[in-house]
């Protein structure tokens, strides 16, 4: 079975690729290496059935050519950085909405049966119902990133209805852990690298969100893909609890062993424009399917803090 993974050299994509390759699937990684790294998938290069195509999803003719002969597309590539999209208003439209259109159109033209899409909790915006179930509405995102991902979900739904493509949509909580190149733990560690005596934290520290280890995110997607059999399947993917930013900072400092760090909060309920300060995804639909995250948000943060500090903290070198 040919598996085609856009963004397969990235943080989440490369962990997915490890799992697919371990299952014995033929895997093509299609990635422009804008934020992904060849080093994340170098263990597969040269293995039979594995291909790395260094190319852009926005290059439609190339995408079409390379996708030919595959059965499943895991569309993981995107601009995952909410702040970048706020600074440059075309980024999410191009890297998320148009990129997803290209992937679906190439899937239609090459006869791919299944498309799995990585979406996000941000499509719900400031949801009035917590934990937020999958059928919550109206979905009113507050970032261009969230808006573009919601548009992508609409495209997956329409392609599924019109052209008989089976679709799986997974709305992730915050994903953390090894190989991360962005996100709260990575950002805080990078700041500590610059100045281990002082730590600036965005917002007032009371933001409350839910977190999940990257391995569990991939495990949940694979479980959902194998076990949900509607034409269009959509699930939240996250722990069923939250942790505050203040607690994350405490756990990170415990795990780094750094002492006497002067923590300064910038203030305000949100960390940045477009940030949803409080969210909690309902995990019930995945649980009813038979899958549950093994780690609470705090357990995931502690494990990821250890890993991210080991990978990136310079005082450890
Ligand atoms: P990432 O930046 O590590 O992965 C994105 C990958 O896509 C990278 O390898 C990058 O090089 C590649 N890519 C980007 N644009 C491309 C293009 N035009 N053509 C080809 N390749 C391209 O980020 P990630 O955190 O692993 O995110 C993976 C997916 O999960 C994204 O769709 C993101 O929106 C979604 N997501 C992530 C989180 C999270 O907390 N990390 C939360 C919700 C949703």
py3Dmol code that shows the C-alpha trace and the ligand (Angstrom):
import py3Dmol

protein = """\
ATOM      1  CA  UNK A   1       0.000   0.000   0.000  1.00  0.00           C
ATOM      2  CA  UNK A   2       1.521   3.341  -1.037  1.00  0.00           C
ATOM      3  CA  UNK A   3       1.378   6.041   1.611  1.00  0.00           C
ATOM      4  CA  UNK A   4       2.084   9.588   0.528  1.00  0.00           C
ATOM      5  CA  UNK A   5       2.925  11.967   3.374  1.00  0.00           C
ATOM      6  CA  UNK A   6       3.047  15.714   2.722  1.00  0.00           C
ATOM      7  CA  UNK A   7       5.097  17.400   5.433  1.00  0.00           C
ATOM      8  CA  UNK A   8       6.620  14.028   6.315  1.00  0.00           C
ATOM      9  CA  UNK A   9       9.961  15.599   7.273  1.00  0.00           C
ATOM     10  CA  UNK A  10       8.356  17.801   9.922  1.00  0.00           C
ATOM     11  CA  UNK A  11       7.811  17.389  13.656  1.00  0.00           C
ATOM     12  CA  UNK A  12       4.556  15.385  13.553  1.00  0.00           C
ATOM     13  CA  UNK A  13       4.971  14.095   9.984  1.00  0.00           C
ATOM     14  CA  UNK A  14       8.323  12.421  10.649  1.00  0.00           C
ATOM     15  CA  UNK A  15       6.969  10.545  13.682  1.00  0.00           C
ATOM     16  CA  UNK A  16       4.071   9.380  11.508  1.00  0.00           C
ATOM     17  CA  UNK A  17       6.554   8.270   8.841  1.00  0.00           C
ATOM     18  CA  UNK A  18       8.456   6.217  11.450  1.00  0.00           C
ATOM     19  CA  UNK A  19       5.245   4.374  12.295  1.00  0.00           C
ATOM     20  CA  UNK A  20       4.166   3.811   8.686  1.00  0.00           C
ATOM     21  CA  UNK A  21       7.629   2.544   7.724  1.00  0.00           C
ATOM     22  CA  UNK A  22       7.700   0.224  10.765  1.00  0.00           C
ATOM     23  CA  UNK A  23       4.385  -1.262   9.594  1.00  0.00           C
ATOM     24  CA  UNK A  24       6.076  -2.145   6.297  1.00  0.00           C
ATOM     25  CA  UNK A  25       4.240   0.366   4.086  1.00  0.00           C
ATOM     26  CA  UNK A  26       5.835   1.984   1.057  1.00  0.00           C
ATOM     27  CA  UNK A  27       6.192   5.629   2.066  1.00  0.00           C
ATOM     28  CA  UNK A  28       6.762   8.736  -0.040  1.00  0.00           C
ATOM     29  CA  UNK A  29       7.605  11.886   1.890  1.00  0.00           C
ATOM     30  CA  UNK A  30       6.766  15.014  -0.080  1.00  0.00           C
ATOM     31  CA  UNK A  31       8.244  18.018   1.713  1.00  0.00           C
ATOM     32  CA  UNK A  32       9.849  21.321   0.743  1.00  0.00           C
ATOM     33  CA  UNK A  33      11.941  21.247   3.953  1.00  0.00           C
ATOM     34  CA  UNK A  34      10.830  24.782   4.844  1.00  0.00           C
ATOM     35  CA  UNK A  35      10.486  23.826   8.523  1.00  0.00           C
ATOM     36  CA  UNK A  36      11.042  20.081   8.192  1.00  0.00           C
ATOM     37  CA  UNK A  37      14.471  18.492   8.424  1.00  0.00           C
ATOM     38  CA  UNK A  38      16.035  15.732   6.370  1.00  0.00           C
ATOM     39  CA  UNK A  39      17.726  14.568   9.583  1.00  0.00           C
ATOM     40  CA  UNK A  40      14.303  13.602  11.008  1.00  0.00           C
ATOM     41  CA  UNK A  41      13.837  10.964   8.290  1.00  0.00           C
ATOM     42  CA  UNK A  42      17.455  10.151   7.379  1.00  0.00           C
ATOM     43  CA  UNK A  43      17.061   6.708   9.038  1.00  0.00           C
ATOM     44  CA  UNK A  44      14.700   5.720   6.181  1.00  0.00           C
ATOM     45  CA  UNK A  45      16.689   7.068   3.249  1.00  0.00           C
ATOM     46  CA  UNK A  46      17.974   4.161   1.178  1.00  0.00           C
ATOM     47  CA  UNK A  47      15.395   1.695   2.583  1.00  0.00           C
ATOM     48  CA  UNK A  48      13.363  -0.135  -0.037  1.00  0.00           C
ATOM     49  CA  UNK A  49       9.917   1.396  -0.522  1.00  0.00           C
ATOM     50  CA  UNK A  50      10.958   4.761   0.921  1.00  0.00           C
ATOM     51  CA  UNK A  51      11.207   7.935  -1.159  1.00  0.00           C
ATOM     52  CA  UNK A  52      11.902  11.529  -0.225  1.00  0.00           C
ATOM     53  CA  UNK A  53      10.660  14.095  -2.736  1.00  0.00           C
ATOM     54  CA  UNK A  54      11.946  17.568  -1.962  1.00  0.00           C
ATOM     55  CA  UNK A  55       9.229  19.677  -3.531  1.00  0.00           C
ATOM     56  CA  UNK A  56       6.446  22.121  -2.782  1.00  0.00           C
ATOM     57  CA  UNK A  57       2.775  21.221  -2.475  1.00  0.00           C
ATOM     58  CA  UNK A  58       2.048  24.424  -4.374  1.00  0.00           C
ATOM     59  CA  UNK A  59       3.867  22.945  -7.416  1.00  0.00           C
ATOM     60  CA  UNK A  60       0.765  21.170  -8.690  1.00  0.00           C
ATOM     61  CA  UNK A  61       2.284  19.364 -11.696  1.00  0.00           C
ATOM     62  CA  UNK A  62       5.054  17.880  -9.554  1.00  0.00           C
ATOM     63  CA  UNK A  63       2.572  16.902  -6.829  1.00  0.00           C
ATOM     64  CA  UNK A  64       0.396  15.150  -9.414  1.00  0.00           C
ATOM     65  CA  UNK A  65       3.347  13.233 -10.842  1.00  0.00           C
ATOM     66  CA  UNK A  66       4.701  12.131  -7.465  1.00  0.00           C
ATOM     67  CA  UNK A  67       1.318  11.170  -5.971  1.00  0.00           C
ATOM     68  CA  UNK A  68       0.518   8.739  -8.822  1.00  0.00           C
ATOM     69  CA  UNK A  69       0.229   5.132  -7.663  1.00  0.00           C
ATOM     70  CA  UNK A  70      -0.474   5.839  -3.987  1.00  0.00           C
ATOM     71  CA  UNK A  71      -3.552   4.698  -2.071  1.00  0.00           C
ATOM     72  CA  UNK A  72      -3.510   7.017   0.934  1.00  0.00           C
ATOM     73  CA  UNK A  73      -2.443  10.632   1.340  1.00  0.00           C
ATOM     74  CA  UNK A  74      -1.579  11.927   4.797  1.00  0.00           C
ATOM     75  CA  UNK A  75      -1.707  15.690   4.335  1.00  0.00           C
ATOM     76  CA  UNK A  76       0.389  17.021   7.200  1.00  0.00           C
ATOM     77  CA  UNK A  77       2.204  19.916   5.461  1.00  0.00           C
ATOM     78  CA  UNK A  78       1.102  23.408   6.478  1.00  0.00           C
ATOM     79  CA  UNK A  79       2.245  26.639   7.960  1.00  0.00           C
ATOM     80  CA  UNK A  80       1.744  25.608  11.602  1.00  0.00           C
ATOM     81  CA  UNK A  81       2.732  28.993  13.063  1.00  0.00           C
ATOM     82  CA  UNK A  82      -0.252  31.171  13.987  1.00  0.00           C
ATOM     83  CA  UNK A  83       1.918  34.256  14.527  1.00  0.00           C
ATOM     84  CA  UNK A  84       3.571  34.044  11.105  1.00  0.00           C
ATOM     85  CA  UNK A  85       0.158  34.111   9.427  1.00  0.00           C
ATOM     86  CA  UNK A  86      -0.846  37.162  11.402  1.00  0.00           C
ATOM     87  CA  UNK A  87       2.214  39.067  10.216  1.00  0.00           C
ATOM     88  CA  UNK A  88       1.829  38.010   6.590  1.00  0.00           C
ATOM     89  CA  UNK A  89      -1.842  37.633   5.661  1.00  0.00           C
ATOM     90  CA  UNK A  90      -1.330  35.435   2.536  1.00  0.00           C
ATOM     91  CA  UNK A  91       0.704  32.704   4.245  1.00  0.00           C
ATOM     92  CA  UNK A  92      -2.188  30.624   5.580  1.00  0.00           C
ATOM     93  CA  UNK A  93      -4.273  31.097   2.454  1.00  0.00           C
ATOM     94  CA  UNK A  94      -1.428  29.736   0.324  1.00  0.00           C
ATOM     95  CA  UNK A  95       0.285  27.197   2.604  1.00  0.00           C
ATOM     96  CA  UNK A  96      -2.905  25.796   4.089  1.00  0.00           C
ATOM     97  CA  UNK A  97      -5.999  26.467   1.967  1.00  0.00           C
ATOM     98  CA  UNK A  98      -4.471  26.412  -1.530  1.00  0.00           C
ATOM     99  CA  UNK A  99      -2.031  23.665  -0.563  1.00  0.00           C
ATOM    100  CA  UNK A 100      -4.922  21.491   0.654  1.00  0.00           C
ATOM    101  CA  UNK A 101      -6.887  22.215  -2.517  1.00  0.00           C
ATOM    102  CA  UNK A 102      -3.854  21.036  -4.539  1.00  0.00           C
ATOM    103  CA  UNK A 103      -3.566  17.859  -2.482  1.00  0.00           C
ATOM    104  CA  UNK A 104      -7.266  17.022  -2.892  1.00  0.00           C
ATOM    105  CA  UNK A 105      -7.256  17.837  -6.602  1.00  0.00           C
ATOM    106  CA  UNK A 106      -4.166  15.684  -7.146  1.00  0.00           C
ATOM    107  CA  UNK A 107      -5.828  12.898  -5.131  1.00  0.00           C
ATOM    108  CA  UNK A 108      -8.921  13.137  -7.341  1.00  0.00           C
ATOM    109  CA  UNK A 109      -6.895  13.062 -10.543  1.00  0.00           C
ATOM    110  CA  UNK A 110      -4.640  10.197  -9.479  1.00  0.00           C
ATOM    111  CA  UNK A 111      -7.444   8.073  -7.998  1.00  0.00           C
ATOM    112  CA  UNK A 112      -6.235   8.136  -4.375  1.00  0.00           C
ATOM    113  CA  UNK A 113      -8.945   6.572  -2.195  1.00  0.00           C
ATOM    114  CA  UNK A 114      -8.173   8.030   1.237  1.00  0.00           C
ATOM    115  CA  UNK A 115      -7.074  11.485   2.431  1.00  0.00           C
ATOM    116  CA  UNK A 116      -6.164  12.126   6.065  1.00  0.00           C
ATOM    117  CA  UNK A 117      -5.966  15.772   7.116  1.00  0.00           C
ATOM    118  CA  UNK A 118      -4.267  17.366  10.142  1.00  0.00           C
ATOM    119  CA  UNK A 119      -6.548  20.087  11.504  1.00  0.00           C
ATOM    120  CA  UNK A 120      -6.561  22.001  14.754  1.00  0.00           C
ATOM    121  CA  UNK A 121      -8.497  23.048  17.836  1.00  0.00           C
ATOM    122  CA  UNK A 122      -8.214  26.663  16.616  1.00  0.00           C
ATOM    123  CA  UNK A 123     -11.060  26.133  14.122  1.00  0.00           C
ATOM    124  CA  UNK A 124     -13.479  26.412  17.086  1.00  0.00           C
ATOM    125  CA  UNK A 125     -12.275  29.916  18.026  1.00  0.00           C
ATOM    126  CA  UNK A 126     -13.423  31.035  21.496  1.00  0.00           C
ATOM    127  CA  UNK A 127     -15.790  28.108  21.954  1.00  0.00           C
ATOM    128  CA  UNK A 128     -18.587  28.683  24.456  1.00  0.00           C
ATOM    129  CA  UNK A 129     -18.826  24.968  25.275  1.00  0.00           C
ATOM    130  CA  UNK A 130     -15.909  23.268  27.079  1.00  0.00           C
ATOM    131  CA  UNK A 131     -14.955  20.495  26.543  1.00  0.00           C
ATOM    132  CA  UNK A 132     -15.792  21.301  22.924  1.00  0.00           C
ATOM    133  CA  UNK A 133     -17.384  18.425  20.987  1.00  0.00           C
ATOM    134  CA  UNK A 134     -16.788  17.884  17.255  1.00  0.00           C
ATOM    135  CA  UNK A 135     -20.317  19.028  16.339  1.00  0.00           C
ATOM    136  CA  UNK A 136     -19.941  22.377  18.156  1.00  0.00           C
ATOM    137  CA  UNK A 137     -20.908  25.387  16.072  1.00  0.00           C
ATOM    138  CA  UNK A 138     -20.763  27.933  14.705  1.00  0.00           C
ATOM    139  CA  UNK A 139     -16.990  27.549  14.278  1.00  0.00           C
ATOM    140  CA  UNK A 140     -15.643  31.111  14.337  1.00  0.00           C
ATOM    141  CA  UNK A 141     -11.819  31.047  14.276  1.00  0.00           C
ATOM    142  CA  UNK A 142      -9.957  34.087  15.593  1.00  0.00           C
ATOM    143  CA  UNK A 143      -6.733  33.589  13.607  1.00  0.00           C
ATOM    144  CA  UNK A 144      -6.024  33.396   9.876  1.00  0.00           C
ATOM    145  CA  UNK A 145      -4.424  30.032  10.619  1.00  0.00           C
ATOM    146  CA  UNK A 146      -7.664  28.729  12.180  1.00  0.00           C
ATOM    147  CA  UNK A 147      -9.722  30.253   9.367  1.00  0.00           C
ATOM    148  CA  UNK A 148      -7.579  28.563   6.713  1.00  0.00           C
ATOM    149  CA  UNK A 149      -7.759  25.183   8.469  1.00  0.00           C
ATOM    150  CA  UNK A 150     -11.561  25.467   8.691  1.00  0.00           C
ATOM    151  CA  UNK A 151     -11.623  26.183   4.939  1.00  0.00           C
ATOM    152  CA  UNK A 152      -9.438  23.091   4.414  1.00  0.00           C
ATOM    153  CA  UNK A 153     -11.920  20.981   6.361  1.00  0.00           C
ATOM    154  CA  UNK A 154     -14.668  22.293   4.073  1.00  0.00           C
ATOM    155  CA  UNK A 155     -12.629  21.266   1.033  1.00  0.00           C
ATOM    156  CA  UNK A 156     -12.027  17.772   2.417  1.00  0.00           C
ATOM    157  CA  UNK A 157     -15.770  17.430   3.054  1.00  0.00           C
ATOM    158  CA  UNK A 158     -16.743  18.644  -0.427  1.00  0.00           C
ATOM    159  CA  UNK A 159     -14.176  16.464  -2.236  1.00  0.00           C
ATOM    160  CA  UNK A 160     -15.360  13.512  -0.211  1.00  0.00           C
ATOM    161  CA  UNK A 161     -18.999  14.129  -1.154  1.00  0.00           C
ATOM    162  CA  UNK A 162     -18.403  15.011  -4.799  1.00  0.00           C
ATOM    163  CA  UNK A 163     -15.630  12.613  -5.798  1.00  0.00           C
ATOM    164  CA  UNK A 164     -15.990   9.686  -3.413  1.00  0.00           C
ATOM    165  CA  UNK A 165     -12.693  10.272  -1.599  1.00  0.00           C
ATOM    166  CA  UNK A 166     -12.756   8.924   1.978  1.00  0.00           C
ATOM    167  CA  UNK A 167     -11.736  11.688   4.374  1.00  0.00           C
ATOM    168  CA  UNK A 168     -10.360  11.723   7.915  1.00  0.00           C
ATOM    169  CA  UNK A 169     -10.008  15.037   9.732  1.00  0.00           C
ATOM    170  CA  UNK A 170      -8.127  15.182  13.047  1.00  0.00           C
ATOM    171  CA  UNK A 171      -8.333  18.376  15.118  1.00  0.00           C
ATOM    172  CA  UNK A 172      -5.222  18.394  17.281  1.00  0.00           C
ATOM    173  CA  UNK A 173      -4.721  20.008  20.678  1.00  0.00           C
ATOM    174  CA  UNK A 174      -1.191  21.405  21.192  1.00  0.00           C
ATOM    175  CA  UNK A 175       1.266  18.709  20.184  1.00  0.00           C
ATOM    176  CA  UNK A 176       4.606  18.521  21.974  1.00  0.00           C
ATOM    177  CA  UNK A 177       7.679  16.327  22.284  1.00  0.00           C
ATOM    178  CA  UNK A 178      10.778  15.189  20.447  1.00  0.00           C
ATOM    179  CA  UNK A 179      11.790  16.838  17.159  1.00  0.00           C
ATOM    180  CA  UNK A 180       9.636  19.893  17.905  1.00  0.00           C
ATOM    181  CA  UNK A 181      10.813  23.061  16.202  1.00  0.00           C
ATOM    182  CA  UNK A 182       8.136  25.385  17.561  1.00  0.00           C
ATOM    183  CA  UNK A 183       5.571  25.623  20.356  1.00  0.00           C
ATOM    184  CA  UNK A 184       5.657  26.785  23.972  1.00  0.00           C
ATOM    185  CA  UNK A 185       8.374  24.467  25.343  1.00  0.00           C
ATOM    186  CA  UNK A 186      10.655  25.037  22.366  1.00  0.00           C
ATOM    187  CA  UNK A 187      10.170  28.833  22.559  1.00  0.00           C
ATOM    188  CA  UNK A 188      10.858  28.951  26.306  1.00  0.00           C
ATOM    189  CA  UNK A 189      13.981  26.797  25.968  1.00  0.00           C
ATOM    190  CA  UNK A 190      15.260  29.035  23.164  1.00  0.00           C
ATOM    191  CA  UNK A 191      14.785  32.069  25.437  1.00  0.00           C
ATOM    192  CA  UNK A 192      16.661  30.318  28.245  1.00  0.00           C
ATOM    193  CA  UNK A 193      19.483  29.662  25.788  1.00  0.00           C
ATOM    194  CA  UNK A 194      19.806  33.398  25.267  1.00  0.00           C
ATOM    195  CA  UNK A 195      19.517  34.252  28.968  1.00  0.00           C
ATOM    196  CA  UNK A 196      19.247  31.456  31.563  1.00  0.00           C
ATOM    197  CA  UNK A 197      18.673  33.994  34.344  1.00  0.00           C
ATOM    198  CA  UNK A 198      15.492  35.510  32.926  1.00  0.00           C
ATOM    199  CA  UNK A 199      12.429  34.110  31.179  1.00  0.00           C
ATOM    200  CA  UNK A 200       9.839  36.223  29.406  1.00  0.00           C
ATOM    201  CA  UNK A 201       6.494  34.420  29.110  1.00  0.00           C
ATOM    202  CA  UNK A 202       3.778  35.680  26.748  1.00  0.00           C
ATOM    203  CA  UNK A 203       0.434  36.537  28.360  1.00  0.00           C
ATOM    204  CA  UNK A 204      -0.534  36.540  32.041  1.00  0.00           C
ATOM    205  CA  UNK A 205       0.217  32.838  32.519  1.00  0.00           C
ATOM    206  CA  UNK A 206      -3.422  31.912  33.102  1.00  0.00           C
ATOM    207  CA  UNK A 207      -3.977  30.553  29.597  1.00  0.00           C
ATOM    208  CA  UNK A 208      -5.317  26.997  29.992  1.00  0.00           C
ATOM    209  CA  UNK A 209      -4.914  24.539  27.167  1.00  0.00           C
ATOM    210  CA  UNK A 210      -4.550  20.858  26.537  1.00  0.00           C
ATOM    211  CA  UNK A 211      -1.360  19.118  25.373  1.00  0.00           C
ATOM    212  CA  UNK A 212      -0.502  15.810  23.814  1.00  0.00           C
ATOM    213  CA  UNK A 213       2.731  13.974  23.075  1.00  0.00           C
ATOM    214  CA  UNK A 214       3.558  13.619  19.401  1.00  0.00           C
ATOM    215  CA  UNK A 215       3.679   9.798  19.609  1.00  0.00           C
ATOM    216  CA  UNK A 216       0.145   9.766  21.003  1.00  0.00           C
ATOM    217  CA  UNK A 217      -1.071  12.151  18.312  1.00  0.00           C
ATOM    218  CA  UNK A 218       0.267   9.811  15.635  1.00  0.00           C
ATOM    219  CA  UNK A 219      -1.107   6.753  17.433  1.00  0.00           C
ATOM    220  CA  UNK A 220      -4.551   8.394  17.658  1.00  0.00           C
ATOM    221  CA  UNK A 221      -4.549   9.292  13.956  1.00  0.00           C
ATOM    222  CA  UNK A 222      -3.550   5.769  12.939  1.00  0.00           C
ATOM    223  CA  UNK A 223      -6.220   4.281  15.212  1.00  0.00           C
ATOM    224  CA  UNK A 224      -8.859   6.651  13.836  1.00  0.00           C
ATOM    225  CA  UNK A 225      -7.828   5.931  10.267  1.00  0.00           C
ATOM    226  CA  UNK A 226      -8.004   2.172  10.792  1.00  0.00           C
ATOM    227  CA  UNK A 227     -11.248   2.113  12.754  1.00  0.00           C
ATOM    228  CA  UNK A 228     -13.513   4.955  11.586  1.00  0.00           C
ATOM    229  CA  UNK A 229     -15.176   3.904   8.361  1.00  0.00           C
ATOM    230  CA  UNK A 230     -17.580   6.681   7.362  1.00  0.00           C
ATOM    231  CA  UNK A 231     -17.041   8.443   4.058  1.00  0.00           C
ATOM    232  CA  UNK A 232     -16.058  11.539   6.101  1.00  0.00           C
ATOM    233  CA  UNK A 233     -14.641  11.050   9.605  1.00  0.00           C
ATOM    234  CA  UNK A 234     -13.725  13.870  11.989  1.00  0.00           C
ATOM    235  CA  UNK A 235     -12.262  13.727  15.478  1.00  0.00           C
ATOM    236  CA  UNK A 236     -10.718  15.885  18.167  1.00  0.00           C
ATOM    237  CA  UNK A 237      -7.352  14.573  19.313  1.00  0.00           C
ATOM    238  CA  UNK A 238      -6.088  15.680  22.708  1.00  0.00           C
ATOM    239  CA  UNK A 239      -5.921  14.911  26.419  1.00  0.00           C
ATOM    240  CA  UNK A 240      -9.172  15.464  28.293  1.00  0.00           C
ATOM    241  CA  UNK A 241      -7.672  17.959  30.738  1.00  0.00           C
ATOM    242  CA  UNK A 242      -5.824  21.286  30.704  1.00  0.00           C
ATOM    243  CA  UNK A 243      -2.720  22.877  32.176  1.00  0.00           C
ATOM    244  CA  UNK A 244      -1.972  26.560  32.713  1.00  0.00           C
ATOM    245  CA  UNK A 245       1.014  28.345  31.219  1.00  0.00           C
ATOM    246  CA  UNK A 246       2.208  29.118  34.776  1.00  0.00           C
ATOM    247  CA  UNK A 247       2.312  25.421  35.608  1.00  0.00           C
ATOM    248  CA  UNK A 248       4.104  24.651  32.334  1.00  0.00           C
ATOM    249  CA  UNK A 249       6.819  27.142  33.273  1.00  0.00           C
ATOM    250  CA  UNK A 250       7.186  25.531  36.728  1.00  0.00           C
ATOM    251  CA  UNK A 251       7.448  22.038  35.252  1.00  0.00           C
ATOM    252  CA  UNK A 252       9.960  23.177  32.614  1.00  0.00           C
ATOM    253  CA  UNK A 253      12.176  24.840  35.211  1.00  0.00           C
ATOM    254  CA  UNK A 254      12.010  21.721  37.419  1.00  0.00           C
ATOM    255  CA  UNK A 255      13.032  19.540  34.496  1.00  0.00           C
ATOM    256  CA  UNK A 256      15.863  21.819  33.331  1.00  0.00           C
ATOM    257  CA  UNK A 257      17.246  22.115  36.846  1.00  0.00           C
ATOM    258  CA  UNK A 258      17.747  25.848  36.285  1.00  0.00           C
ATOM    259  CA  UNK A 259      17.448  27.841  39.499  1.00  0.00           C
ATOM    260  CA  UNK A 260      16.835  31.517  40.312  1.00  0.00           C
ATOM    261  CA  UNK A 261      15.254  32.207  36.940  1.00  0.00           C
ATOM    262  CA  UNK A 262      13.397  35.521  36.991  1.00  0.00           C
ATOM    263  CA  UNK A 263      10.095  34.741  35.232  1.00  0.00           C
ATOM    264  CA  UNK A 264       8.365  37.764  33.722  1.00  0.00           C
ATOM    265  CA  UNK A 265       4.836  37.595  32.306  1.00  0.00           C
ATOM    266  CA  UNK A 266       4.054  40.100  29.547  1.00  0.00           C
ATOM    267  CA  UNK A 267       0.389  40.283  30.690  1.00  0.00           C
ATOM    268  CA  UNK A 268      -2.943  40.039  28.882  1.00  0.00           C
ATOM    269  CA  UNK A 269      -5.252  37.020  28.642  1.00  0.00           C
ATOM    270  CA  UNK A 270      -3.760  35.888  25.283  1.00  0.00           C
ATOM    271  CA  UNK A 271      -0.140  35.227  24.435  1.00  0.00           C
ATOM    272  CA  UNK A 272      -0.390  36.834  20.996  1.00  0.00           C
ATOM    273  CA  UNK A 273      -2.992  38.123  18.536  1.00  0.00           C
ATOM    274  CA  UNK A 274      -5.163  35.193  17.437  1.00  0.00           C
ATOM    275  CA  UNK A 275      -4.262  33.021  20.416  1.00  0.00           C
ATOM    276  CA  UNK A 276      -7.256  31.220  21.973  1.00  0.00           C
ATOM    277  CA  UNK A 277      -6.386  31.506  25.695  1.00  0.00           C
ATOM    278  CA  UNK A 278      -8.581  28.682  26.978  1.00  0.00           C
ATOM    279  CA  UNK A 279      -9.560  25.524  25.173  1.00  0.00           C
ATOM    280  CA  UNK A 280     -10.412  21.953  25.954  1.00  0.00           C
ATOM    281  CA  UNK A 281     -11.402  19.476  23.280  1.00  0.00           C
ATOM    282  CA  UNK A 282     -13.929  16.802  24.081  1.00  0.00           C
ATOM    283  CA  UNK A 283     -12.112  13.477  23.756  1.00  0.00           C
ATOM    284  CA  UNK A 284     -15.323  11.453  23.930  1.00  0.00           C
ATOM    285  CA  UNK A 285     -15.725  10.634  20.229  1.00  0.00           C
ATOM    286  CA  UNK A 286     -12.247   9.042  20.029  1.00  0.00           C
ATOM    287  CA  UNK A 287     -12.927   7.265  23.324  1.00  0.00           C
ATOM    288  CA  UNK A 288     -16.158   5.820  21.945  1.00  0.00           C
ATOM    289  CA  UNK A 289     -14.163   4.565  18.969  1.00  0.00           C
ATOM    290  CA  UNK A 290     -11.831   2.823  21.450  1.00  0.00           C
ATOM    291  CA  UNK A 291      -8.831   5.153  21.811  1.00  0.00           C
ATOM    292  CA  UNK A 292      -7.761   7.421  24.684  1.00  0.00           C
ATOM    293  CA  UNK A 293      -4.627   9.494  25.354  1.00  0.00           C
ATOM    294  CA  UNK A 294      -2.462   7.750  27.971  1.00  0.00           C
ATOM    295  CA  UNK A 295      -0.943  10.930  29.399  1.00  0.00           C
ATOM    296  CA  UNK A 296      -2.643  13.875  31.072  1.00  0.00           C
ATOM    297  CA  UNK A 297      -1.622  17.325  29.819  1.00  0.00           C
ATOM    298  CA  UNK A 298       0.770  17.776  32.772  1.00  0.00           C
ATOM    299  CA  UNK A 299       2.360  14.344  32.270  1.00  0.00           C
ATOM    300  CA  UNK A 300       2.811  15.111  28.578  1.00  0.00           C
ATOM    301  CA  UNK A 301       4.344  18.511  29.388  1.00  0.00           C
ATOM    302  CA  UNK A 302       6.763  16.958  31.882  1.00  0.00           C
ATOM    303  CA  UNK A 303       7.923  14.280  29.468  1.00  0.00           C
ATOM    304  CA  UNK A 304       8.212  16.742  26.580  1.00  0.00           C
ATOM    305  CA  UNK A 305      10.035  19.302  28.767  1.00  0.00           C
ATOM    306  CA  UNK A 306      12.674  16.663  29.499  1.00  0.00           C
ATOM    307  CA  UNK A 307      13.051  15.816  25.817  1.00  0.00           C
ATOM    308  CA  UNK A 308      13.028  19.382  24.492  1.00  0.00           C
ATOM    309  CA  UNK A 309      15.563  20.448  27.125  1.00  0.00           C
ATOM    310  CA  UNK A 310      17.775  17.502  26.145  1.00  0.00           C
ATOM    311  CA  UNK A 311      17.498  18.344  22.437  1.00  0.00           C
ATOM    312  CA  UNK A 312      17.820  22.121  22.616  1.00  0.00           C
ATOM    313  CA  UNK A 313      18.960  23.523  25.981  1.00  0.00           C
ATOM    314  CA  UNK A 314      22.506  24.800  25.531  1.00  0.00           C
ATOM    315  CA  UNK A 315      23.370  24.728  29.226  1.00  0.00           C
ATOM    316  CA  UNK A 316      23.107  20.924  28.893  1.00  0.00           C
ATOM    317  CA  UNK A 317      25.882  20.763  26.289  1.00  0.00           C
TER     318      UNK A 317
END
"""
ligand_1 = """\
44
LIG
P 6.119 21.317 11.020
O 6.419 22.704 10.567
O 7.176 20.586 11.731
O 5.625 20.423 9.806
C 5.173 20.937 8.577
C 5.945 20.232 7.479
O 5.399 20.605 6.220
C 7.415 20.626 7.453
O 8.204 19.467 7.247
C 7.514 21.577 6.265
O 8.810 21.580 5.693
C 6.439 21.020 5.357
N 5.841 22.006 4.444
C 5.293 23.194 4.798
N 4.821 23.819 3.704
C 5.052 23.001 2.654
C 4.789 23.089 1.258
N 4.204 24.163 0.711
N 5.176 22.061 0.467
C 5.789 20.971 0.987
N 6.070 20.838 2.297
C 5.697 21.840 3.118
O 4.810 21.432 11.918
P 3.993 20.347 12.756
O 3.804 20.905 14.101
O 4.593 19.003 12.600
O 2.595 20.411 12.044
C 2.105 19.361 11.237
C 0.624 19.571 10.978
O -0.101 19.507 12.192
C 0.284 20.922 10.350
O -0.747 20.732 9.406
C -0.231 21.728 11.520
O -1.112 22.751 11.122
C -0.934 20.655 12.322
N -1.082 20.990 13.741
C 0.006 21.042 14.551
C -0.156 21.327 15.894
C 1.008 21.375 16.849
O 0.792 21.648 18.037
N 2.229 21.139 16.419
C -1.438 21.577 16.416
C -2.521 21.527 15.560
C -2.349 21.208 14.219
"""
view = py3Dmol.view(width=600, height=400)
view.addModel(protein, "pdb")
view.setStyle({"model": 0}, {"cartoon": {"style": "trace"}})
view.addModel(ligand_1, "xyz")
view.setStyle({"model": 1}, {"stick": {}})
view.zoomTo()
view.show()
